[in-house]
Amino acid sequence: MPDKNSGSSYTPYTVTGSGTNSQGNSYDTRSQPGGSAYHYSNANGSYYYSNSDNSTYYNSGKGGSGSATYTAPNGNVYKK
């Protein structure tokens, strides 16, 4: 049976829900092969991912150094 994401091999997840929270930030919940995940897209241009492997990614949306932070499943933090 083909995967629900038949259109793209770059997105190994299925969006399971979406909405806007009380701060006006949009979000969606996702199902990934390893479990559940979610993504926030904030009104100030920043965005945040929490993945099923316990990694996270935050981008301030402002550009420049230190604007993006990736935290690996083992707890290591990488800044771009």
HUFEN-V252261 format. One record per helix or strand. SS is the DSSP state (hx for helix, st for strand). FROM is the first residue (numbers start at 0). TO is the last residue. If there is no record, write none. Layout:
# HUFEN-V252261
SS,FROM,TO + SS,FROM,TO
This chain:
# HUFEN-V252261
st,12,19 + st,25,31 + st,34,40 + st,46,49 + st,55,58 + st,67,70 + st,76,78
